[in-house]
Amino acid sequence: MKRVLLALALCVPVAAFAEGAAQDPFVKGDAAAGATKAAVCGACHGAGGNGGINPEWPKLAAQGSKYVHNQLVAFKGGKRANPVMAGQAAALSDQDMADLAAYFAAQPAVPGVASEASVPVAQKLYRAGDAARGLAACSACHGPKGAGNPAAAYPHIGGQNSGYVATQLRAYRAGERGKEGNGLMMAAVAKYLTDAEIDALSSYLSGLQ
């Protein structure tokens, strides 16, 4: 009997650890629960969040959970304007948003393809920035391969749809995004970018992996 009780006592911490490991460490969401809730998301964002039919809609696969969660909260609260996403987020509970964020963070990303013409312009900006204009390197926050920083909620941008990236960079430049939090840094960087640089960066990021 003592051996049975000892075995049970030893198993409890292991079971508890396994249960905790299923949760995303940043938003405490359950990826398995998120998989069911994400079924409707696939209509626009594609299977597993790897892109739908419209390149203006973002890929969500491998996106940091804190970033996804923050954006859903922003859409629901009206801090980020998008009529489609506002409607989708309106009915989501805090747990729904955490579960969805955990699910997409756990999905493997499928990269896109960059144009060769984009590399000479974009690679320098991405890797080194432009000190003369006070333009910080993209890699400083988003990493050498565009994986971002999940703990800091810096988004995963490597492999992202080029159309979406271009639209968002122009929104940051115009002051339509980036009014608080990490977005302030993006707005500060994007204001220096020309249209040609935005187009080059958008293509380059699509193939970055």
N, C-alpha and C positions, 0 to 999 in steps of 0.2 A: 504493500500500500504506500509506504514511504517513497519507494522508487517511482510509483505512478504520479504522486503529488509533485516530486522533484521534476519529473519530465514535463508536467503541465506548467510548472513555474518557469522552467527554462524556455518553454515555447511561447509564453505570453509576450515577452519583449520582441521576439522575432516577428510574431504576427502583427504587433503594434507598429513595428518598423516597416513591415511590408505594406500595411495599410497607409501609413504616412507617406511612403515613397510614391504611392499612386497620385498624390496631390502635387500640383505644381508648387514649387518652393516660393514663388513670388506672389501669386494671387490666391493660393490655396484652392484652386479649382480642380475638378475631377475630369481628366481628359476623356475617360470612358463615357461619362454622362454628357460631356460636350459633343461627343461624336454623334449622338442621337439628336441633340439640339441643333447641330450644324447642318442637318439635312437641307433645310431651306436656304442656307447660305450658298450651297453649291450651285444654285441657279445663276448666280452672278460671279461667284469667286472660284467656281470649278471644283471638281472632285478633290477632296483633301486640301482645298484652298490654293490649288496650283494654277489658278487663272481660268476665267471663263472665255466667252466668245468676244468680249469687248476689252481691248487693251487699255481702255480708260479706267477699268475697274482693277483694283489691286489684287495681287497674290497675297495670301495670308499664311501659307505654309511656312513653317519655321520662324514665323514672326514672334518676337518676344512677347510673353504673356502680359507683362505689365503695360507694354505699349498698346496691345490689342484691347486690354481692359480699359485703359485710359481713354482710348478713342470711342469705345462703345458708351462709356459714361458721358463723354463730350457730345456725342450724337444725341443721346437720350436727353441731356440737359439743355440742348440747344446751343452749346458753346462752339460746336463745329456744325456748319450748315451743309446739309445734304438731304433733300426731301425723301429720297428712297431710304437712306440709312436711318433717318429720324423716325420713319414709320416702323422700320424693323426693330429698332432699339427700344421703342416706346414701351413695349410690353415685357421687356426683359427685366428679371429681378437681379439683384446683386450676385446671387449664386449662379444664375444663368450666364451672366457676363464672365464670371470667373471660370466657369466650366468651358465656355466657348474659347476663352483665351488660352486655357490649358490645352485644349484639343489642338488648336492651330499651331501652338508652339511646339507640339510633339510631332507634327507632320513633316516628312522630308520634303525639301524644296527641289523643284525642277528648274534649272536656270534657263534663261533665254539666250539670245544671240546678239552680240554687239556688231555694229558695222565697223569695218576696218578704218573708215574715214574718221570715226569718232575718237579713236585712240590717241592720236597726237595731241589733241586739245584736252580731252577729258582726263587722260591718265595723269598728266602733270597737275591738274587742278585737284584731282582726287588724292594723289599721293603727297603733294607738297603745298598745294594752295597757291596763293600769289601774294607774297609779302608786301609788294609795292602797293597793292590795293587793300591791304589788311584782310585778305581773304584766307581764312583758315583751311587747312587740308581736310577734306571730307573724312579721310581715314582716321583722323584724330578721335572722332566720336564713333564712326561706323565700322572701324577696323579695316585691316588690309584686304579682306575678302568681302567686306560689306555685311558681315554677320551682325553688326550692331553690338549693343551692350545691354543684355536683358535686365540686369540689376538696375541700371540707370534709366531704363526705358528708352534707350536710343534704338531706333528701329533697324531691323534687318532690311537692307536695301539691295543686296547683291541678288541678281536674277529677277528683280522687280520689273513689271511691265513698263516699257519705256513711255507709253502714252500717259500712264498714271503719274510717273515721276515728273514728266515735263509739266503737267497740269499743276501738280502740287508745288513745284519750284516757282512757277509763275504766281501761284496764289500767295506763297510766302513773300515773294518780291513785291507784290502789290499790297501787302498788308492784310490780305483776306484771311490768312492763317498766321500763327505765330504771335499771338497776343498775350501768351502767358506760358510759364513752365519752360520746358525744353524748346518749345516752338520759338521762343524769343531768340535763341541762338541761331535757328534756321533762318529766321527773318533777317537777322543781322548779316548772315552770309549771302543769302539769295539776293539781297539788294544790289550787290556788286556784279551779278551775273548778267551777261548779255543773252539775247535769244539764241544766238549760235552756240554759246557755251552750255546753255540749258539743254538744247537739243543733243549736243555731243555727250554731255554727262548722262542724259537719260538713256541713250543707246548703250553707252559704255557700261552703265550699271546693270543693264539687262543681261549682259554676258558675264558679269563679274561673279566669280564663285570661288 
